[in-house]
Amino acid sequence: MMKEKTISRNSWMKYLDLYKREIAEGHAVIGKWMKLNIEFIENGLKEKKFFYDEKRADKAILFIERFCHHVEGKTSLIVLEPWQKYFLACVFGIVNDKGKRQFREVVLVMGRKQGKSILAAAIQVKFAFTEKDAGMQIYNLAPKLEQANIIFNVATNMIESVKSLYKRARKRRTDMYFPLWNAKMKPIAFNSKKSDGFNPSMVTFDEFAAWEGDKGIAMYDVMLSAEGARDEPLNLACSTANYIDDGLYDELMARSTSVLLGTSNETKLLPFIYMIDDEKKWNDLTELQKAMPNLGVSVSYDFIQEEIRKAESSHSYKLEFLTKYCNLKQNTISAWLSQSEIKRTLCDKLNPEDFRRTFGVGGIDLSQTTDLTAASIVVKRDGIDYVFCHFFMPANKVDELAQRDNIRYRNFIELGYLSLSGQNFVDYHDVMNWFLMMKKEYQIYCCVIGYDRYSSQYLVDEMEKKGFLMDDVIQGTNLTPIIDEFGGLLRDGLVKTGTNGLLQSHFASVALKKAYNDNRVRPEKVDPKKHIDGFVSVIDAFTVRQKYYEKFKYRLENRRGCRWDCLIFYSERKNQKRI
């Protein structure tokens, strides 16, 4: 009873109301991703996916405003802005049904000079003095020790400036030590030789967008996995956009946007993404507030206007401005479709019998390893694209992959959307046999089938011998028009996938990576562990349909009165490869 009373869970947040009032009155301007962040929190509270502990939120905010000082330029106490109070209330006040902090990973991405470092340092100080986890280890992680020291030095200066705090701390050569509860705060650089031995309670990943390659991702994963013994660990990843490709920033942004769009099953990640919506308005001060919530507070309007003038007269500096102030990575990556958009593809289970004597196009995405292989047929009828998609998986791998991917693959086998094929590798003959089955049993003919040019050539040769017209599809930014067309049709409710939940999960796992200084995109996974094979097979089908549309227009439209029997008879009599 005492525990329940202490938790004091509420259904609403006063700091959320405060922030919303600031937005409504025009004192704050937020972009697409922060609007989704607020919806995410509001819906989670309403649906009781998590709860609000007002005391824990107030404790965090009051501690920072009473004990944490500015350490550069001015030395006054920190006065938190409404957006910062909302941020802290979410991080420390949102709890699960056991009263523990809900979110383990917090991602904060915003423009330059918005006070990220001082906020992160204040959170670390708060954590060190109020989270009495025995033997706490608080780390600042960066590729180089010099960079890791930035937030660490701010935090230690905050502690040293307050007598009541400093008397409980001891500054040592490499860390700050808290003897009363055997805790330490320490900056560390990447260490490829020693990836274990950590037992962190809190880790700050500073300017993670500048971390290059797989090394940064590996260190991030090491720290998360090392926290297993901690009751309420916290990982704070804060950064401004950078130019580094395929690093930790890309991975966290893809995961974060997927969470906000409602297509992720993650429950411990909370993203705060401040960036402009319209790149054409990059020099508009109102638009800039979406990336710079502290504009006019930690950075003056006069300074930004001068930076704008410099960017307007220099192309290279404009790119710098777009990246650092607008917070637009020039090759951005983010989740593509929302859950509500994907739900528009749902309909009654598609029965091939209902599509007898129709023409369509096909697509194949062959697994490069031992995972999933996907095959799709798209049939347009009455202006709607109906997608039949079937998956193949090695029999000896199904349970292993189900555990790895957290997907009940055997359920999809029972539903008829997945077939076991081969023992340890997919037998590609099963893929061909599926197309043959759809042709012979249901008379659903593929005018042309698209495939990745890196697919197995023997399968392509075998399918051509069986009479299928095959065409390779180059994977890359060249598919941008097709992806745009598909996305538009899907959002208009003109793409139907029936009850194929496996295919729909693949749609949800798609992220689009924007090309450098361009509007072209290429599909990626929101997470390396996710699959998009089904999506790729569908896009391959759409690609070849566009390419061959004029040639097969009459058939592909499946108009009533189509001379079906004559066409098929002529095709088979001539023993042609192309249908």
C-alpha positions as CSV (number, residue, x, y, z in Angstrom):
1,M,0.0,0.0,0.0
2,M,2.8,2.4,0.8
3,K,4.4,1.7,-2.6
4,E,1.2,2.4,-4.4
5,K,0.8,5.7,-2.4
6,T,4.3,6.8,-3.2
7,I,3.9,6.1,-6.9
8,S,0.9,8.5,-7.0
9,R,0.3,7.7,-10.7
10,N,-1.8,10.3,-12.6
11,S,-3.4,10.3,-15.9
12,W,-2.1,13.6,-17.1
13,M,0.9,15.9,-17.1
14,K,0.8,19.5,-16.2
15,Y,4.1,20.1,-18.0
16,L,2.5,18.7,-21.2
17,D,-0.4,21.2,-20.8
18,L,2.1,24.0,-20.2
19,Y,4.0,23.1,-23.4
20,K,0.8,22.8,-25.4
21,R,-0.4,26.2,-24.2
22,E,2.9,27.7,-25.3
23,I,2.4,26.2,-28.7
24,A,-1.2,27.3,-29.0
25,E,-0.3,30.9,-28.1
26,G,2.5,31.0,-30.6
27,H,5.3,31.2,-28.1
28,A,6.7,27.9,-29.3
29,V,6.6,26.3,-32.8
30,I,7.0,22.6,-33.3
31,G,7.4,20.4,-36.4
32,K,6.1,17.1,-37.6
33,W,8.1,14.8,-35.3
34,M,7.4,16.7,-32.1
35,K,3.7,16.8,-32.9
36,L,3.9,13.0,-33.2
37,N,5.9,12.9,-29.9
38,I,3.1,14.7,-28.1
39,E,0.5,12.4,-29.7
40,F,2.6,9.4,-28.6
41,I,2.7,10.6,-25.0
42,E,-1.0,11.6,-24.9
43,N,-2.2,8.3,-26.4
44,G,0.1,6.2,-24.2
45,L,-1.4,7.9,-21.1
46,K,-5.0,7.6,-22.3
47,E,-4.6,4.0,-23.2
48,K,-2.6,3.3,-20.0
49,K,0.4,1.9,-21.8
50,F,2.3,3.9,-19.2
51,F,1.5,6.3,-16.3
52,Y,2.6,9.6,-15.0
53,D,4.3,10.0,-11.6
54,E,4.0,13.7,-10.8
55,K,6.3,13.5,-7.8
56,R,9.1,12.0,-9.8
57,A,8.8,14.6,-12.5
58,D,8.6,17.5,-10.1
59,K,11.7,16.2,-8.2
60,A,13.8,16.2,-11.3
61,I,12.7,19.7,-12.4
62,L,13.0,21.2,-9.0
63,F,16.5,19.7,-8.4
64,I,17.9,21.2,-11.6
65,E,16.4,24.6,-11.0
66,R,17.6,24.7,-7.4
67,F,21.1,23.2,-7.7
68,C,22.3,23.4,-11.3
69,H,24.1,26.6,-12.5
70,H,25.3,27.8,-15.8
71,V,29.0,27.5,-16.0
72,E,29.9,29.5,-19.2
73,G,29.2,33.2,-19.7
74,K,26.8,33.4,-16.8
75,T,26.7,31.6,-13.5
76,S,23.1,32.0,-12.5
77,L,20.8,29.0,-11.8
78,I,19.3,27.3,-14.7
79,V,15.7,28.4,-15.5
80,L,14.1,25.7,-17.5
81,E,12.0,26.5,-20.6
82,P,8.5,24.8,-21.1
83,W,9.9,22.4,-23.7
84,Q,12.7,21.4,-21.2
85,K,10.2,20.8,-18.4
86,Y,8.1,18.7,-20.7
87,F,11.2,16.7,-21.7
88,L,12.2,16.1,-18.1
89,A,8.7,15.2,-17.1
90,C,8.6,12.6,-19.8
91,V,12.0,11.1,-19.1
92,F,11.6,11.0,-15.3
93,G,7.9,11.1,-14.7
94,I,6.6,8.5,-17.2
95,V,6.5,5.1,-15.4
96,N,5.3,1.6,-16.0
97,D,2.7,-0.2,-14.0
98,K,5.4,-1.1,-11.4
99,G,6.3,2.6,-10.9
100,K,9.7,2.2,-12.7
101,R,10.8,4.6,-15.4
102,Q,9.2,3.6,-18.7
103,F,11.9,4.8,-21.1
104,R,15.4,3.3,-21.1
105,E,16.6,5.1,-24.3
106,V,16.0,8.8,-24.9
107,V,17.0,10.4,-28.2
108,L,17.3,14.2,-28.3
109,V,18.1,15.7,-31.7
110,M,18.0,19.5,-32.3
111,G,19.8,22.3,-33.9
112,R,23.1,23.9,-32.7
113,K,23.3,26.2,-29.7
114,Q,20.2,24.9,-28.0
115,G,21.7,24.0,-24.7
116,K,21.9,20.3,-25.2
117,S,25.2,19.9,-23.3
118,I,24.1,21.9,-20.2
119,L,20.8,20.1,-20.1
120,A,22.6,16.7,-20.3
121,A,25.0,17.7,-17.6
122,A,22.2,18.9,-15.3
123,I,20.5,15.5,-15.8
124,Q,23.7,13.7,-14.9
125,V,24.0,15.8,-11.7
126,K,20.4,15.1,-10.9
127,F,20.9,11.4,-11.5
128,A,24.1,11.3,-9.3
129,F,22.4,12.9,-6.3
130,T,18.8,11.6,-6.4
131,E,19.0,8.1,-8.0
132,K,20.5,6.2,-5.1
133,D,21.4,3.1,-7.1
134,A,24.2,1.4,-5.2
135,G,27.5,1.7,-7.0
136,M,26.2,3.9,-9.7
137,Q,28.3,4.3,-12.8
138,I,27.6,7.4,-14.9
139,Y,29.5,7.7,-18.2
140,N,30.0,10.3,-20.9
141,L,30.8,8.4,-24.1
142,A,32.4,9.7,-27.2
143,P,35.0,8.6,-29.8
144,K,37.7,10.7,-28.2
145,L,38.3,11.5,-24.6
146,E,38.4,15.2,-25.4
147,Q,34.9,15.1,-26.7
148,A,33.7,12.9,-23.8
149,N,35.1,15.5,-21.4
150,I,32.8,18.3,-22.6
151,I,29.6,17.3,-20.7
152,F,31.7,15.8,-17.9
153,N,33.4,19.1,-17.3
154,V,30.1,21.0,-17.3
155,A,28.7,18.6,-14.8
156,T,31.7,18.7,-12.5
157,N,31.7,22.5,-12.6
158,M,28.0,22.5,-11.6
159,I,28.8,20.3,-8.6
160,E,31.8,22.3,-7.6
161,S,29.8,25.6,-7.6
162,V,27.3,24.3,-5.0
163,K,28.8,23.7,-1.6
164,S,26.1,21.3,-0.4
165,L,26.7,19.1,-3.5
166,Y,30.5,19.3,-3.6
167,K,31.0,18.2,0.0
168,R,29.4,14.9,-1.0
169,A,31.7,14.5,-4.0
170,R,35.4,14.0,-4.6
171,K,37.1,15.1,-7.8
172,R,39.7,12.5,-8.8
173,R,42.1,12.4,-11.7
174,T,39.8,10.6,-14.1
175,D,36.4,10.9,-12.5
176,M,34.0,12.4,-10.0
177,Y,33.5,10.1,-7.0
178,F,30.5,10.1,-4.6
179,P,31.8,8.1,-1.5
180,L,28.5,8.0,0.5
181,W,26.9,5.8,-2.1
182,N,30.0,4.5,-3.9
183,A,29.1,6.1,-7.3
184,K,31.2,7.7,-10.0
185,M,30.8,10.0,-13.0
186,K,33.4,9.4,-15.7
187,P,34.2,10.4,-19.3
188,I,35.3,7.5,-21.5
189,A,36.4,7.1,-25.2
190,F,35.7,4.2,-27.5
191,N,37.7,1.2,-26.5
192,S,37.7,-1.6,-29.0
193,K,40.0,-3.7,-26.9
194,K,37.8,-3.7,-23.8
195,S,34.1,-3.9,-24.6
196,D,33.0,-5.4,-21.3
197,G,33.5,-4.6,-17.7
198,F,31.0,-1.8,-17.7
199,N,27.9,-1.7,-15.4
200,P,26.4,1.7,-16.2
201,S,23.4,3.3,-14.6
202,M,23.4,6.2,-17.0
203,V,25.2,6.9,-20.2
204,T,25.3,10.1,-22.3
205,F,26.1,9.7,-25.9
206,D,27.2,13.2,-26.9
207,E,27.0,14.4,-30.6
208,F,26.5,10.8,-31.7
209,A,25.8,12.0,-35.3
210,A,29.5,12.6,-35.6
211,W,30.4,9.0,-34.7
212,E,31.7,7.2,-37.8
213,G,30.8,3.7,-39.0
214,D,30.0,0.5,-37.1
215,K,32.3,1.3,-34.2
216,G,29.9,3.9,-32.7
217,I,26.9,1.5,-33.1
218,A,28.9,-1.3,-31.5
219,M,29.8,0.9,-28.5
220,Y,26.2,2.0,-28.1
221,D,25.1,-1.6,-28.1
222,V,27.8,-2.6,-25.6
223,M,26.6,0.0,-23.1
224,L,22.9,-1.0,-23.5
225,S,23.7,-4.6,-23.0
226,A,25.9,-3.9,-20.0
227,E,23.0,-2.4,-18.1
228,G,21.2,-5.6,-17.5
229,A,21.9,-5.6,-13.8
230,R,20.5,-2.1,-13.3
231,D,16.9,-1.5,-12.2
232,E,16.3,1.8,-14.0
233,P,19.1,2.6,-16.4
234,L,19.0,5.7,-18.6
235,N,20.7,6.2,-22.0
236,L,20.6,9.8,-23.3
237,A,21.7,10.2,-26.9
238,C,21.8,13.9,-27.8
239,S,23.1,15.4,-31.0
240,T,22.8,17.8,-33.9
241,A,22.7,16.4,-37.4
242,N,26.0,15.8,-39.1
243,Y,27.3,14.5,-42.4
244,I,28.3,10.9,-41.4
245,D,26.6,8.2,-43.4
246,D,25.5,4.8,-42.1
247,G,26.4,5.5,-38.5
248,L,24.6,5.5,-35.2
249,Y,22.6,8.6,-36.2
250,D,21.0,6.9,-39.1
251,E,20.1,3.9,-37.0
252,L,18.6,5.9,-34.1
253,M,16.7,8.2,-36.4
254,A,15.2,5.3,-38.3
255,R,14.2,3.6,-35.0
256,S,12.9,6.9,-33.5
257,T,10.7,7.9,-36.4
258,S,9.3,4.4,-36.6
259,V,8.3,4.7,-32.9
260,L,6.7,8.1,-33.5
261,L,4.8,6.8,-36.6
262,G,3.5,3.9,-34.6
263,T,5.1,1.1,-36.7
264,S,7.5,-0.1,-34.1
265,N,6.9,-2.6,-31.3
266,E,9.6,-0.9,-29.1
267,T,8.4,0.3,-25.7
268,K,11.6,1.7,-24.1
269,L,12.6,4.3,-26.7
270,L,11.4,7.9,-26.5
271,P,12.5,10.3,-29.3
272,F,12.5,14.1,-29.2
273,I,13.3,15.3,-32.8
274,Y,13.4,19.0,-33.4
275,M,13.9,19.8,-37.1
276,I,12.4,22.0,-39.7
277,D,9.6,20.6,-42.0
278,D,10.1,22.6,-45.1
279,E,13.6,22.9,-46.5
280,K,12.5,25.7,-48.8
281,K,11.8,27.8,-45.6
282,W,15.3,27.2,-44.2
283,N,15.8,31.0,-43.7
284,D,12.4,31.7,-42.1
285,L,12.8,32.4,-38.3
286,T,9.4,30.8,-37.5
287,E,10.3,27.6,-39.3
288,L,13.7,27.6,-37.6
289,Q,12.0,27.4,-34.2
290,K,11.0,23.8,-35.1
291,A,14.7,22.9,-35.0
292,M,15.7,25.5,-32.4
293,P,13.3,25.5,-29.5
294,N,15.7,27.7,-27.5
295,L,15.9,30.4,-30.2
296,G,15.9,33.7,-28.5
297,V,17.0,32.1,-25.2
298,S,20.4,30.3,-25.6
299,V,21.0,31.9,-29.0
300,S,19.8,35.3,-30.1
301,Y,17.7,36.2,-33.2
302,D,20.4,38.7,-34.2
303,F,23.1,35.9,-34.3
304,I,20.9,33.6,-36.4
305,Q,19.9,36.3,-38.8
306,E,23.6,37.0,-39.4
307,E,24.2,33.3,-40.0
308,I,21.3,33.3,-42.5
309,R,22.9,36.2,-44.4
310,K,26.2,34.3,-44.6
311,A,24.4,31.1,-45.8
312,E,22.5,33.1,-48.5
313,S,25.8,34.3,-49.9
314,S,27.6,31.0,-49.8
315,H,26.4,27.6,-51.1
316,S,28.8,25.7,-48.9
317,Y,27.8,27.5,-45.8
318,K,24.1,27.0,-46.7
319,L,24.7,23.3,-46.5
320,E,26.4,23.8,-43.1
321,F,23.4,25.9,-41.9
322,L,20.9,23.3,-43.1
323,T,22.7,20.6,-41.2
324,K,23.6,22.4,-38.0
325,Y,20.8,24.9,-37.5
326,C,17.9,23.4,-39.4
327,N,19.0,20.0,-38.2
328,L,18.6,18.4,-41.6
329,K,21.1,15.8,-42.4
330,Q,21.6,16.0,-46.1
331,N,21.2,12.3,-46.6
332,T,18.4,11.9,-44.0
333,I,16.9,8.6,-43.1
334,S,13.5,8.1,-41.4
335,A,10.7,5.6,-41.2
336,W,8.3,6.0,-44.1
337,L,4.7,4.9,-43.5
338,S,2.6,5.4,-40.4
339,Q,0.5,2.6,-38.8
340,S,-2.7,4.4,-39.9
341,E,-1.4,4.5,-43.5
342,I,-0.5,0.8,-43.5
343,K,-4.0,-0.1,-42.0
344,R,-5.5,1.4,-45.2
345,T,-4.2,-1.7,-47.1
346,L,-6.2,-4.0,-44.9
347,C,-9.3,-5.7,-46.4
348,D,-10.9,-9.2,-46.3
349,K,-8.6,-12.0,-47.0
350,L,-7.6,-12.1,-50.7
351,N,-8.8,-15.3,-52.3
352,P,-7.1,-16.1,-55.6
353,E,-10.3,-17.8,-56.8
354,D,-11.9,-14.3,-56.9
355,F,-9.2,-13.2,-59.3
356,R,-9.5,-16.0,-61.8
357,R,-8.6,-15.1,-65.4
358,T,-6.7,-11.9,-64.6
359,F,-3.4,-10.4,-65.6
360,G,-0.9,-8.9,-63.3
361,V,2.8,-8.3,-62.7
362,G,5.2,-10.1,-60.4
363,G,8.2,-9.3,-58.2
364,I,10.8,-11.4,-56.4
365,D,13.2,-10.6,-53.6
366,L,15.5,-13.5,-53.0
367,S,17.3,-13.9,-49.7
368,Q,21.0,-13.4,-49.9
369,T,21.5,-15.6,-46.8
370,T,19.2,-18.1,-45.2
371,D,16.4,-15.7,-44.3
372,L,13.1,-14.8,-45.9
373,T,12.5,-14.8,-49.6
374,A,9.4,-13.0,-50.9
375,A,7.4,-13.3,-54.1
376,S,4.5,-10.9,-55.1
377,I,1.8,-10.6,-57.7
378,V,0.0,-7.3,-58.2
379,V,-3.4,-7.4,-60.0
380,K,-5.2,-4.1,-60.8
381,R,-8.9,-4.4,-60.9
382,D,-11.4,-1.5,-60.8
383,G,-8.6,0.9,-60.1
384,I,-7.3,-0.9,-57.0
385,D,-4.0,-2.8,-56.8
386,Y,-4.5,-6.1,-55.0
387,V,-1.2,-7.6,-53.7
388,F,-0.7,-11.4,-53.3
389,C,2.6,-11.9,-51.4
390,H,4.1,-15.2,-50.4
391,F,7.1,-15.8,-48.2
392,F,9.6,-18.7,-48.1
393,M,11.9,-19.8,-45.2
394,P,14.2,-22.7,-44.6
395,A,12.6,-25.4,-42.4
396,N,15.5,-25.7,-40.0
397,K,15.6,-22.0,-39.4
398,V,12.0,-21.1,-38.6
399,D,12.2,-21.4,-34.8
400,E,15.6,-19.7,-34.7
401,L,14.5,-16.8,-36.9
402,A,11.2,-16.5,-35.0
403,Q,13.1,-15.9,-31.8
404,R,15.6,-13.6,-33.4
405,D,12.9,-11.5,-35.2
406,N,10.3,-11.7,-32.5
407,I,7.8,-12.9,-35.1
408,R,5.5,-15.9,-34.8
409,Y,6.4,-17.3,-38.2
410,R,4.5,-20.6,-37.6
411,N,1.3,-18.6,-37.3
412,F,1.9,-17.2,-40.8
413,I,2.6,-20.8,-42.0
414,E,-0.9,-21.8,-40.7
415,L,-2.5,-18.7,-42.3
416,G,-0.9,-19.7,-45.7
417,Y,1.4,-16.7,-46.2
418,L,4.6,-18.5,-45.5
419,S,6.0,-21.8,-46.8
420,L,8.9,-23.8,-45.5
421,S,11.4,-24.3,-48.3
422,G,14.6,-26.4,-48.2
423,Q,16.3,-27.3,-45.0
424,N,19.0,-24.7,-44.4
425,F,18.6,-22.6,-47.5
426,V,15.5,-21.6,-49.5
427,D,14.9,-23.8,-52.5
428,Y,14.3,-21.3,-55.2
429,H,12.3,-23.8,-57.3
430,D,9.5,-23.3,-54.7
431,V,9.4,-19.7,-55.7
432,M,8.9,-20.6,-59.3
433,N,6.3,-23.3,-58.4
434,W,4.3,-20.6,-56.5
435,F,4.0,-18.5,-59.7
436,L,3.2,-21.7,-61.7
437,M,0.5,-22.6,-59.2
438,M,-1.1,-19.1,-59.4
439,K,-1.1,-19.5,-63.2
440,K,-2.3,-23.1,-63.5
441,E,-4.8,-23.3,-60.6
442,Y,-6.2,-19.8,-60.7
443,Q,-5.3,-18.5,-64.2
444,I,-3.6,-15.5,-62.7
445,Y,-1.0,-14.6,-65.3
446,C,2.1,-12.4,-64.8
447,C,2.8,-10.4,-67.9
448,V,6.3,-9.7,-66.5
449,I,8.2,-10.5,-63.3
450,G,10.8,-8.1,-61.8
451,Y,13.7,-9.3,-59.9
452,D,16.9,-7.9,-58.3
453,R,19.7,-8.3,-60.8
454,Y,21.8,-10.0,-58.1
455,S,19.2,-12.8,-57.8
456,S,20.2,-16.3,-58.6
457,Q,20.6,-16.6,-62.4
458,Y,19.5,-20.2,-62.5
459,L,16.1,-19.3,-61.1
460,V,15.7,-16.6,-63.8
461,D,16.7,-19.1,-66.5
462,E,14.3,-21.7,-65.2
463,M,11.4,-19.3,-65.1
464,E,12.1,-18.1,-68.6
465,K,12.0,-21.7,-69.8
466,K,8.6,-22.0,-68.2
467,G,7.3,-19.1,-70.2
468,F,7.7,-16.2,-67.8
469,L,9.0,-12.8,-69.1
470,M,11.7,-11.8,-66.6
471,D,13.3,-8.4,-66.2
472,D,15.9,-7.2,-63.7
473,V,15.3,-4.2,-61.5
474,I,18.2,-2.0,-60.5
475,Q,17.9,-1.2,-56.8
476,G,18.7,2.3,-55.7
477,T,17.6,5.9,-55.9
478,N,16.3,5.3,-59.5
479,L,13.2,3.7,-57.9
480,T,12.2,7.1,-56.3
481,P,9.3,7.7,-58.8
482,I,8.0,4.2,-58.2
483,I,8.2,4.5,-54.4
484,D,6.4,7.9,-54.6
485,E,3.7,6.5,-56.8
486,F,3.2,3.4,-54.6
487,G,3.1,5.6,-51.4
488,G,0.5,7.9,-53.0
489,L,-1.7,4.9,-54.0
490,L,-1.4,3.4,-50.6
491,R,-2.3,6.6,-48.8
492,D,-5.3,6.9,-51.1
493,G,-6.5,3.4,-50.1
494,L,-5.8,2.0,-53.6
495,V,-3.5,-0.7,-52.5
496,K,-4.9,-3.8,-50.7
497,T,-3.0,-6.5,-49.0
498,G,-5.9,-8.4,-47.4
499,T,-5.0,-10.0,-44.1
500,N,-1.3,-10.5,-44.8
501,G,0.2,-9.3,-41.5
502,L,3.7,-10.4,-42.5
503,L,3.7,-8.2,-45.6
504,Q,2.2,-5.3,-43.6
505,S,5.0,-5.7,-41.0
506,H,7.5,-5.4,-43.8
507,F,5.9,-2.1,-44.9
508,A,6.2,-0.9,-41.4
509,S,9.9,-1.6,-41.4
510,V,10.7,0.5,-44.4
511,A,12.8,3.7,-44.0
512,L,13.7,6.0,-46.8
513,K,17.1,7.4,-47.1
514,K,17.3,10.8,-48.8
515,A,20.2,11.3,-51.2
516,Y,22.6,14.1,-50.6
517,N,21.2,17.5,-51.6
518,D,18.5,15.7,-53.6
519,N,14.9,14.5,-53.4
520,R,15.8,11.0,-54.5
521,V,15.5,8.2,-51.9
522,R,16.3,4.6,-51.5
523,P,14.6,2.1,-49.2
524,E,16.4,1.0,-46.0
525,K,15.4,-1.0,-42.9
526,V,14.4,1.0,-39.8
527,D,16.5,-1.5,-37.9
528,P,19.1,-4.0,-39.1
529,K,17.1,-6.8,-37.5
530,K,13.9,-5.9,-39.4
531,H,12.8,-7.3,-42.9
532,I,11.6,-5.4,-45.9
533,D,11.8,-8.3,-48.4
534,G,8.0,-8.3,-49.0
535,F,8.1,-4.5,-49.7
536,V,11.0,-4.9,-52.2
537,S,9.2,-7.6,-54.1
538,V,6.1,-5.4,-54.4
539,I,8.2,-2.4,-55.6
540,D,9.9,-4.7,-58.2
541,A,6.4,-5.6,-59.5
542,F,5.3,-2.0,-59.7
543,T,8.6,-1.1,-61.4
544,V,8.2,-3.6,-64.3
545,R,4.5,-2.7,-64.6
546,Q,5.4,0.9,-65.3
547,K,8.1,-0.2,-67.8
548,Y,5.9,-2.5,-69.7
549,Y,2.6,-0.7,-69.2
550,E,2.1,0.4,-72.8
551,K,3.0,-3.1,-74.1
552,F,0.5,-4.9,-71.9
553,K,-1.9,-2.0,-71.1
554,Y,-5.1,-3.8,-72.3
555,R,-4.3,-6.9,-70.2
556,L,-3.0,-5.1,-67.1
557,E,-6.2,-3.0,-66.8
558,N,-8.2,-6.3,-66.7
559,R,-11.1,-4.7,-68.5
560,R,-14.3,-6.5,-68.9
561,G,-14.6,-8.2,-72.2
562,C,-10.8,-8.9,-72.4
563,R,-10.2,-11.6,-75.0
564,W,-8.6,-13.8,-72.3
565,D,-9.1,-17.2,-73.9
566,C,-7.8,-16.1,-77.3
567,L,-4.7,-14.5,-75.8
568,I,-3.8,-17.6,-73.7
569,F,-4.6,-20.0,-76.6
570,Y,-2.4,-18.0,-78.9
571,S,0.4,-17.8,-76.3
572,E,0.4,-21.5,-75.5
573,R,0.1,-22.6,-79.2
574,K,3.1,-20.6,-80.2
575,N,5.0,-21.9,-77.1
576,Q,6.2,-18.4,-76.3
577,K,8.2,-17.6,-73.3
578,R,6.3,-14.3,-72.8
579,I,2.7,-14.3,-71.8
